[in-house]
Amino acid sequence: MKKRVVVALGHQALGTDFPEQKKRIFASVKILADLVEEGCQLIITHSNAPQVGMIHTALNEYAKTHETYNAPMAICSSMSQGYIGYDIQNMLRTELMSRGIYRTVSTIITQVVVDPYDDAFYHPIKVIGRYLNAEEAAAEEKKGNYVVEEPGKGFRRIVASPKPLDIVEIDAINALVNADQIVIAGGGGGIPVLKQGSKLKSASAIIEKDLTSGKLADLTDSDILMILTNEEHVCIHYQTEQPLPLEHISAAEAREHIDNKEFGEAGMLPKVEACVNFVSQKEGRQAIITNIGHALDALHGKTGTIIS
């Protein structure tokens, strides 16, 4: 039977602007096609920080010169999902066809339910958009938004990063995957929404993409969650002269390292948390953290950090 695998692509696999994104994705889809040839049933998710920041800045600059409204985060996020998804689905389909493999590759603009009472809304941490001057920062605060000052550079807007509770389009995702199609979903952590009766109201926030990847893997009952980042292994003692790479560890061992604060809060920590959450939900699951160049070897247990 095919292994169902959620692959989370990081910045290294995507690049930061239009030309670099095309170049990076062109290389990345060859690795994804290798995984398909190995019998993996792929669900792909991805980061979007540089892209959503670029969209947010461009639309808000347009609003300043054309006297129109600033773009809500939900619009910026949905745009980034669409244009990153387009490049991946277009190039992955081409790569698979060149190998004699026919698979439909589809992007689903994904909404993710969050809790309106999540503590994250009171402690925003995700920086977005361009640098602002003092007058622009004051205007943002007047609208109820949070800003933070970076000495010597200016001010930046910051938004909350609530935890994902559910994926609105999960039935559509599962239907496509069960039909042996390749799905791209949950890009950038998905569009955060709040349930208000039968309505879904967008939230001005950015969900941690790795936690959404873990939720996506759980709700699709995947066998493997593979998070592709910049490093071949997760390391402990990473801020010392002798970092220690982790290879095969249990979820319990990973939790110990989390409790000992061995991982950077904005870097490796959410990746390890997502993996622990995923493998703890059901016996027999496996999570892998490595870089894209070692994805195939990590699938075979030859490298990477493997949590089970």
Secondary structure as a PSIPRED ss2 file (coil, helix, strand):
# PSIPRED VFORMAT (PSIPRED V4.0)

   1 M C   1.000  0.000  0.000
   2 K C   1.000  0.000  0.000
   3 K E   0.000  0.000  1.000
   4 R E   0.000  0.000  1.000
   5 V E   0.000  0.000  1.000
   6 V E   0.000  0.000  1.000
   7 V E   0.000  0.000  1.000
   8 A E   0.000  0.000  1.000
   9 L E   0.000  0.000  1.000
  10 G C   1.000  0.000  0.000
  11 H H   0.000  1.000  0.000
  12 Q H   0.000  1.000  0.000
  13 A H   0.000  1.000  0.000
  14 L H   0.000  1.000  0.000
  15 G C   1.000  0.000  0.000
  16 T C   1.000  0.000  0.000
  17 D C   1.000  0.000  0.000
  18 F H   0.000  1.000  0.000
  19 P H   0.000  1.000  0.000
  20 E H   0.000  1.000  0.000
  21 Q H   0.000  1.000  0.000
  22 K H   0.000  1.000  0.000
  23 K H   0.000  1.000  0.000
  24 R H   0.000  1.000  0.000
  25 I H   0.000  1.000  0.000
  26 F H   0.000  1.000  0.000
  27 A H   0.000  1.000  0.000
  28 S H   0.000  1.000  0.000
  29 V H   0.000  1.000  0.000
  30 K H   0.000  1.000  0.000
  31 I H   0.000  1.000  0.000
  32 L H   0.000  1.000  0.000
  33 A H   0.000  1.000  0.000
  34 D H   0.000  1.000  0.000
  35 L H   0.000  1.000  0.000
  36 V H   0.000  1.000  0.000
  37 E H   0.000  1.000  0.000
  38 E C   1.000  0.000  0.000
  39 G C   1.000  0.000  0.000
  40 C E   0.000  0.000  1.000
  41 Q E   0.000  0.000  1.000
  42 L E   0.000  0.000  1.000
  43 I E   0.000  0.000  1.000
  44 I E   0.000  0.000  1.000
  45 T E   0.000  0.000  1.000
  46 H E   0.000  0.000  1.000
  47 S C   1.000  0.000  0.000
  48 N C   1.000  0.000  0.000
  49 A H   0.000  1.000  0.000
  50 P H   0.000  1.000  0.000
  51 Q H   0.000  1.000  0.000
  52 V H   0.000  1.000  0.000
  53 G H   0.000  1.000  0.000
  54 M H   0.000  1.000  0.000
  55 I H   0.000  1.000  0.000
  56 H H   0.000  1.000  0.000
  57 T H   0.000  1.000  0.000
  58 A H   0.000  1.000  0.000
  59 L H   0.000  1.000  0.000
  60 N H   0.000  1.000  0.000
  61 E H   0.000  1.000  0.000
  62 Y H   0.000  1.000  0.000
  63 A H   0.000  1.000  0.000
  64 K H   0.000  1.000  0.000
  65 T H   0.000  1.000  0.000
  66 H H   0.000  1.000  0.000
  67 E C   1.000  0.000  0.000
  68 T C   1.000  0.000  0.000
  69 Y C   1.000  0.000  0.000
  70 N C   1.000  0.000  0.000
  71 A C   1.000  0.000  0.000
  72 P C   1.000  0.000  0.000
  73 M H   0.000  1.000  0.000
  74 A H   0.000  1.000  0.000
  75 I H   0.000  1.000  0.000
  76 C H   0.000  1.000  0.000
  77 S H   0.000  1.000  0.000
  78 S H   0.000  1.000  0.000
  79 M H   0.000  1.000  0.000
  80 S H   0.000  1.000  0.000
  81 Q H   0.000  1.000  0.000
  82 G H   0.000  1.000  0.000
  83 Y H   0.000  1.000  0.000
  84 I H   0.000  1.000  0.000
  85 G H   0.000  1.000  0.000
  86 Y H   0.000  1.000  0.000
  87 D H   0.000  1.000  0.000
  88 I H   0.000  1.000  0.000
  89 Q H   0.000  1.000  0.000
  90 N H   0.000  1.000  0.000
  91 M H   0.000  1.000  0.000
  92 L H   0.000  1.000  0.000
  93 R H   0.000  1.000  0.000
  94 T H   0.000  1.000  0.000
  95 E H   0.000  1.000  0.000
  96 L H   0.000  1.000  0.000
  97 M H   0.000  1.000  0.000
  98 S H   0.000  1.000  0.000
  99 R C   1.000  0.000  0.000
 100 G C   1.000  0.000  0.000
 101 I C   1.000  0.000  0.000
 102 Y C   1.000  0.000  0.000
 103 R C   1.000  0.000  0.000
 104 T C   1.000  0.000  0.000
 105 V E   0.000  0.000  1.000
 106 S E   0.000  0.000  1.000
 107 T E   0.000  0.000  1.000
 108 I C   1.000  0.000  0.000
 109 I C   1.000  0.000  0.000
 110 T C   1.000  0.000  0.000
 111 Q E   0.000  0.000  1.000
 112 V E   0.000  0.000  1.000
 113 V E   0.000  0.000  1.000
 114 V C   1.000  0.000  0.000
 115 D C   1.000  0.000  0.000
 116 P C   1.000  0.000  0.000
 117 Y C   1.000  0.000  0.000
 118 D C   1.000  0.000  0.000
 119 D H   0.000  1.000  0.000
 120 A H   0.000  1.000  0.000
 121 F H   0.000  1.000  0.000
 122 Y H   0.000  1.000  0.000
 123 H C   1.000  0.000  0.000
 124 P C   1.000  0.000  0.000
 125 I C   1.000  0.000  0.000
 126 K E   0.000  0.000  1.000
 127 V E   0.000  0.000  1.000
 128 I E   0.000  0.000  1.000
 129 G E   0.000  0.000  1.000
 130 R E   0.000  0.000  1.000
 131 Y E   0.000  0.000  1.000
 132 L E   0.000  0.000  1.000
 133 N C   1.000  0.000  0.000
 134 A H   0.000  1.000  0.000
 135 E H   0.000  1.000  0.000
 136 E H   0.000  1.000  0.000
 137 A H   0.000  1.000  0.000
 138 A H   0.000  1.000  0.000
 139 A H   0.000  1.000  0.000
 140 E H   0.000  1.000  0.000
 141 E H   0.000  1.000  0.000
 142 K H   0.000  1.000  0.000
 143 K C   1.000  0.000  0.000
 144 G C   1.000  0.000  0.000
 145 N C   1.000  0.000  0.000
 146 Y E   0.000  0.000  1.000
 147 V E   0.000  0.000  1.000
 148 V E   0.000  0.000  1.000
 149 E E   0.000  0.000  1.000
 150 E E   0.000  0.000  1.000
 151 P C   1.000  0.000  0.000
 152 G C   1.000  0.000  0.000
 153 K C   1.000  0.000  0.000
 154 G E   0.000  0.000  1.000
 155 F E   0.000  0.000  1.000
 156 R E   0.000  0.000  1.000
 157 R E   0.000  0.000  1.000
 158 I E   0.000  0.000  1.000
 159 V E   0.000  0.000  1.000
 160 A E   0.000  0.000  1.000
 161 S C   1.000  0.000  0.000
 162 P C   1.000  0.000  0.000
 163 K C   1.000  0.000  0.000
 164 P C   1.000  0.000  0.000
 165 L C   1.000  0.000  0.000
 166 D E   0.000  0.000  1.000
 167 I E   0.000  0.000  1.000
 168 V C   1.000  0.000  0.000
 169 E C   1.000  0.000  0.000
 170 I H   0.000  1.000  0.000
 171 D H   0.000  1.000  0.000
 172 A H   0.000  1.000  0.000
 173 I H   0.000  1.000  0.000
 174 N H   0.000  1.000  0.000
 175 A H   0.000  1.000  0.000
 176 L H   0.000  1.000  0.000
 177 V H   0.000  1.000  0.000
 178 N H   0.000  1.000  0.000
 179 A C   1.000  0.000  0.000
 180 D C   1.000  0.000  0.000
 181 Q C   1.000  0.000  0.000
 182 I E   0.000  0.000  1.000
 183 V E   0.000  0.000  1.000
 184 I E   0.000  0.000  1.000
 185 A C   1.000  0.000  0.000
 186 G C   1.000  0.000  0.000
 187 G H   0.000  1.000  0.000
 188 G H   0.000  1.000  0.000
 189 G H   0.000  1.000  0.000
 190 G C   1.000  0.000  0.000
 191 I E   0.000  0.000  1.000
 192 P E   0.000  0.000  1.000
 193 V E   0.000  0.000  1.000
 194 L E   0.000  0.000  1.000
 195 K E   0.000  0.000  1.000
 196 Q E   0.000  0.000  1.000
 197 G C   1.000  0.000  0.000
 198 S C   1.000  0.000  0.000
 199 K E   0.000  0.000  1.000
 200 L E   0.000  0.000  1.000
 201 K E   0.000  0.000  1.000
 202 S E   0.000  0.000  1.000
 203 A C   1.000  0.000  0.000
 204 S C   1.000  0.000  0.000
 205 A E   0.000  0.000  1.000
 206 I C   1.000  0.000  0.000
 207 I C   1.000  0.000  0.000
 208 E C   1.000  0.000  0.000
 209 K H   0.000  1.000  0.000
 210 D H   0.000  1.000  0.000
 211 L H   0.000  1.000  0.000
 212 T H   0.000  1.000  0.000
 213 S H   0.000  1.000  0.000
 214 G H   0.000  1.000  0.000
 215 K H   0.000  1.000  0.000
 216 L H   0.000  1.000  0.000
 217 A H   0.000  1.000  0.000
 218 D H   0.000  1.000  0.000
 219 L H   0.000  1.000  0.000
 220 T C   1.000  0.000  0.000
 221 D C   1.000  0.000  0.000
 222 S C   1.000  0.000  0.000
 223 D C   1.000  0.000  0.000
 224 I E   0.000  0.000  1.000
 225 L E   0.000  0.000  1.000
 226 M E   0.000  0.000  1.000
 227 I E   0.000  0.000  1.000
 228 L E   0.000  0.000  1.000
 229 T E   0.000  0.000  1.000
 230 N C   1.000  0.000  0.000
 231 E C   1.000  0.000  0.000
 232 E C   1.000  0.000  0.000
 233 H C   1.000  0.000  0.000
 234 V E   0.000  0.000  1.000
 235 C E   0.000  0.000  1.000
 236 I E   0.000  0.000  1.000
 237 H C   1.000  0.000  0.000
 238 Y C   1.000  0.000  0.000
 239 Q C   1.000  0.000  0.000
 240 T C   1.000  0.000  0.000
 241 E C   1.000  0.000  0.000
 242 Q C   1.000  0.000  0.000
 243 P C   1.000  0.000  0.000
 244 L E   0.000  0.000  1.000
 245 P E   0.000  0.000  1.000
 246 L E   0.000  0.000  1.000
 247 E C   1.000  0.000  0.000
 248 H E   0.000  0.000  1.000
 249 I E   0.000  0.000  1.000
 250 S C   1.000  0.000  0.000
 251 A H   0.000  1.000  0.000
 252 A H   0.000  1.000  0.000
 253 E H   0.000  1.000  0.000
 254 A H   0.000  1.000  0.000
 255 R H   0.000  1.000  0.000
 256 E H   0.000  1.000  0.000
 257 H H   0.000  1.000  0.000
 258 I H   0.000  1.000  0.000
 259 D H   0.000  1.000  0.000
 260 N C   1.000  0.000  0.000
 261 K C   1.000  0.000  0.000
 262 E C   1.000  0.000  0.000
 263 F C   1.000  0.000  0.000
 264 G C   1.000  0.000  0.000
 265 E C   1.000  0.000  0.000
 266 A C   1.000  0.000  0.000
 267 G C   1.000  0.000  0.000
 268 M C   1.000  0.000  0.000
 269 L H   0.000  1.000  0.000
 270 P H   0.000  1.000  0.000
 271 K H   0.000  1.000  0.000
 272 V H   0.000  1.000  0.000
 273 E H   0.000  1.000  0.000
 274 A H   0.000  1.000  0.000
 275 C H   0.000  1.000  0.000
 276 V H   0.000  1.000  0.000
 277 N H   0.000  1.000  0.000
 278 F H   0.000  1.000  0.000
 279 V H   0.000  1.000  0.000
 280 S H   0.000  1.000  0.000
 281 Q C   1.000  0.000  0.000
 282 K C   1.000  0.000  0.000
 283 E C   1.000  0.000  0.000
 284 G C   1.000  0.000  0.000
 285 R C   1.000  0.000  0.000
 286 Q E   0.000  0.000  1.000
 287 A E   0.000  0.000  1.000
 288 I E   0.000  0.000  1.000
 289 I E   0.000  0.000  1.000
 290 T E   0.000  0.000  1.000
 291 N E   0.000  0.000  1.000
 292 I H   0.000  1.000  0.000
 293 G H   0.000  1.000  0.000
 294 H H   0.000  1.000  0.000
 295 A H   0.000  1.000  0.000
 296 L H   0.000  1.000  0.000
 297 D H   0.000  1.000  0.000
 298 A H   0.000  1.000  0.000
 299 L H   0.000  1.000  0.000
 300 H C   1.000  0.000  0.000
 301 G C   1.000  0.000  0.000
 302 K C   1.000  0.000  0.000
 303 T C   1.000  0.000  0.000
 304 G C   1.000  0.000  0.000
 305 T E   0.000  0.000  1.000
 306 I E   0.000  0.000  1.000
 307 I E   0.000  0.000  1.000
 308 S C   1.000  0.000  0.000
